[in-house]
Amino acid sequence: MAEGIAVDTHVLRLSSRLGLAQSEVASKVEEQLMVLVPRDRWIRTTDLLIFHGRKTCGARQPACGHCPIFTLCRFEGRHVLAHRVG
């Protein structure tokens, strides 16, 4: 059983962009995510956020046009037109 949610740079970035957590401090983000996500999904949630951060939602160049969860995004810099065209 997981003891917590691992918060790396990808999880930190995606948690903020998706409006899941409001902090730049990893331990605070972990606490907020642990309240939102059922314990049996903590490991999977970490894996999904990391994978999404690596493959789709990069720090410098998010691929908004290919994002399957674009409508959930709260990131001010998201590319609306790229999603419609892509």
Helices and strands as residue ranges (DSSP letters): H 9-17, H 26-36, G 39-41, H 42-55, G 64-66, G 70-72, H 80-85
